[in-house]
Amino acid sequence: QGHMATLIKRNKEVHFAIYRKHRHRTNVTSRRIKDFLQPLLDKEKFLVTKVAPDEDDRFIRHLGFEPLGVTMEGLRTFILNEIKYPRSRHAHI
């Protein structure tokens, strides 16, 4: 179906986005999440990401990212040690 998501990685920090038109449950599957993120997690042992204060963090929390703290700029920092595969009811996020 073409380009569905983008991941930017620097060391252990990752930022990714899924295009809105691909966010419905038929595209955001446990298998795709595993294929996409698990190799990175296996290599790095943990991953971190940052979320702007005005952005929603539900999707990354469903994946297993846990709050780590807040930067001086107000960005919320999250860490991932283990992927929690979201069920289809969370795919709309």
FINU-808677 format. One record per atom (N, C-alpha, C, CB): x, y, z; residue in three letters. Coordinates in steps of 0.02 Angstrom, whole numbers, plus 50000, padded with zeros to 5 digits. Glycine has a CB too. Example, Ala and Ser with C-alpha at 12.3 -4.5 7.8 and 13.67 -1.06 7.14 Angstrom:
<nugus>
506604971650390ALA 506154977550390ALA 506604983550390ALA 505654977650452ALA 506424988850354SER 506844994750357SER 506455000250394SER 507044997050286SER 
</nugus>
This chain:
<nugus>
500414994050000GLN 500005000050000GLN 500425006350000GLN 499545000050060GLN 501065005649986GLY 501495011449984GLY 501795013050052GLY 501115017449959GLY 502065019050057HIS 502405021350117HIS 501885022450172HIS 502805027850104HIS 501945018750227MET 501455019150281MET 501715022850342MET 501235012250302MET 502365022250356ALA 502645025150417ALA 503365027250405ALA 502595020150476ALA 503595031650448THR 504285033950445THR 504585033350515THR 504335041150418THR 505205030950518LEU 505565030550581LEU 506225034350573LEU 505705023050601LEU 506365038650621ILE 506995042150624ILE 507345039850688ILE 506895050050623ILE 507965037450681LYS 508315034650738LYS 509005037850744LYS 508385027050732LYS 509175039850805ARG 509845042350821ARG 510045039250887ARG 509865050250824ARG 510545034850884ASN 510755030950942ASN 510145026950967ASN 511045035550998ASN 509935028151029LYS 509375024451057LYS 508715028451053LYS 509515022551130LYS 508755034351025GLU 508155038551020GLU 507805037450954GLU 508335046051028GLU 507155036250957VAL 506765035050897VAL 506175039850895VAL 506515027750894VAL 505985041650835HIS 505375045450823HIS 505055042350762HIS 505525053150813HIS 504415040850767PHE 504085037950709PHE 503375040650703PHE 504075030350714PHE 503135040250642ALA 502465042650628ALA 502135037950577ALA 502475049950601ALA 501505036850588ILE 501105032850540ILE 500635037750506ILE 500705027050577ILE 500655037750440TYR 500205042150404TYR 499485040950424TYR 500295041250328TYR 499115046350433ARG 498415045750457ARG 497995040950416ARG 498085052550456ARG 498075040950350LYS 497665036650308LYS 497815029250320LYS 497765038450235LYS 498365027650353HIS 498545020650366HIS 498445018650439HIS 499265019450346HIS 498155022950480ARG 498095021550551ARG 497515016950570ARG 498035027950588ARG 497105014950523HIS 496545010650541HIS 496795003550554HIS 496005010550487HIS 496394999550588ARG 496614993050615ARG 496864988050563ARG 496054989950651ARG 496674988750500THR 496924983950451THR 497654985250433THR 496494984250388THR 497914991050448ASN 498604992650433ASN 499064992450493ASN 498644999550402ASN 498834994650551VAL 499244994550612VAL 499114987950647VAL 499075000650659VAL 499504982950628THR 499404976250656THR 499984974450702THR 499344970950599THR 499864969650746SER 500394967350791SER 500994964850752SER 500134961750836SER 500864961350698ARG 501424958750657ARG 501844964350627ARG 501144954350600ARG 501524969450601ARG 501904975050572ARG 502294978850626ARG 501424979850536ARG 501994979650684ILE 502344983050739ILE 502954978850758ILE 501874984050800ILE 502854972350764LYS 503414967950782LYS 503964968250729LYS 503174960650790LYS 503774967750666ASP 504274967850612ASP 504654974550610ASP 503924966650545ASP 504314979850628PHE 504584986550624PHE 505034988350683PHE 504014991550618PHE 504794987050744LEU 505144989350804LEU 505574984150839LEU 504654991950852LEU 505384977850837GLN 505734972750876GLN 506474972150857GLN 505394966150866GLN 506654972250793PRO 507374971950777PRO 507774977750808PRO 507474971950702PRO 507494983650810LEU 507834989350841LEU 507904988250916LEU 507444995850828LEU 507384985950947LEU 507394984751019LEU 507884979151036LEU 506694982951044LEU 507904973850996ASP 508374968451008ASP 509094970851004ASP 508264962750956ASP 509244975250958LYS 509914977750949LYS 510114982751004LYS 509984981050880LYS 509664987251020GLU 509824992751066GLU 509674991251139GLU 509454998851045GLU 509284986151153LYS 509074984151222LYS 508534988651251LYS 509674984151267LYS 508534995051235PHE 507994999551254PHE 507995005351204PHE 508085002151328PHE 507425008551198LEU 507345014351154LEU 507025019951193LEU 506915012551091LEU 507155026051173VAL 506835031851204VAL 506525036051149VAL 507345035951245VAL 506025040051169THR 505715044751123THR 505465050651164THR 505125041351084THR 505325056051129LYS 505075062151161LYS 504425064151128LYS 505595067851157LYS 503975066851168VAL 503325069051143VAL 503215076251166VAL 502755064351169VAL 502995080451120ALA 502845087451137ALA 502275087751187ALA 502675091451073ALA 502265093051228PRO 501755093551280PRO 501035093551252PRO 501855099951319PRO 500945095951192ASP 500275096451163ASP 500095090451118ASP 500205102851123ASP 500535085451114GLU 500415079551073GLU 500145073751115GLU 501065077351037GLU 499755069451083ASP 499455063651115ASP 499975058051121ASP 498835061151076ASP 500015054751178ASP 500505049451188ASP 500185042551194ASP 500915050851250ASP 499545041851178ARG 499205035451187ARG 499515029851146ARG 498475036251168ARG 499695031151084PHE 499965025951041PHE 500615023151068PHE 500065028550970PHE 501085027451088ILE 501715024851112ILE 501635021351179ILE 502225030551119ILE 501165023651220ARG 501035020151284ARG 500755013151270ARG 500535024251327ARG 500335012451220HIS 500065005851203HIS 500615001151177HIS 499515006551150HIS 501135003951146LEU 501684999851123LEU 502124997551181LEU 502105003751073LEU 502095001051237GLY 502494999151295GLY 502965004551320GLY 502884993151278GLY 502995010351286PHE 503405015851311PHE 503135018151378PHE 503425021651259PHE 503585019451424GLU 503395021651491GLU 503715028451505GLU 503615016551545GLU 503355032751542PRO 503625039451556PRO 504295039051593PRO 503125043351598PRO 504755043351572LEU 505415043551601LEU 505545050251635LEU 505945042251549LEU 505255055651608GLY 505345062251636GLY 505175067651586GLY 506065063151660GLY 505345073751603VAL 505205079551560VAL 505855083351551VAL 504655084151591VAL 505995085351489THR 506605089151474THR 506505096451496THR 506775088851399THR 507045100251495MET 507005107351513MET 506555111151464MET 507705110451514MET 506505108551403GLU 506075111651352GLU 505345109751360GLU 506325109851282GLU 505195105251407GLY 504505103151418GLY 504305096951378GLY 504045108751401GLY 504765093951342LEU 504605087751305LEU 504565081951354LEU 505145086351250LEU 504055077851346ARG 503975071851389ARG 504395066251359ARG 503225069751395ARG 504815063151400THR 505265057851378THR 504985051151400THR 505975058851407THR 505025046151355PHE 504765039451367PHE 505305034351350PHE 504125038051326PHE 505295028651385ILE 505775023251373ILE 505385016851357ILE 506225022151435ILE 505675012851312LEU 505375006451292LEU 505875000851306LEU 505175006551216LEU 505664996151349ASN 506064990251364ASN 505764984051333ASN 506134989351439ASN 505114984051323GLU 504754978351296GLU 504134980851260GLU 504564973251352GLU 504024978351200ILE 503444980451160ILE 502824977051187ILE 503544978851085ILE 502304980951198LYS 501644978351214LYS 501244978851150LYS 501294982151275LYS 501094973351120TYR 500764973551055TYR 500034975651063TYR 500804966651021TYR 499844981251032PRO 499154983551039PRO 498674979051002PRO 499084990751014PRO 498104978151030ARG 497574974450996ARG 497224979150947ARG 497064971451047ARG 496794976450906SER 496474980550854SER 496074986250884SER 496014976150811SER 495844985550945ARG 495444991050974ARG 495864997250986ARG 495134988851040ARG 496534996550985HIS 496975002250995HIS 497255004950929HIS 497545000451041HIS 497105001650875ALA 497415003450811ALA 497195010250785ALA 497254998150759ALA 496635012850810HIS 496395019350787HIS 496805025150814HIS 495665020250806HIS 497235023850860ILE 497615029150893ILE 498165031650848ILE 497915026650959ILE 
</nugus>
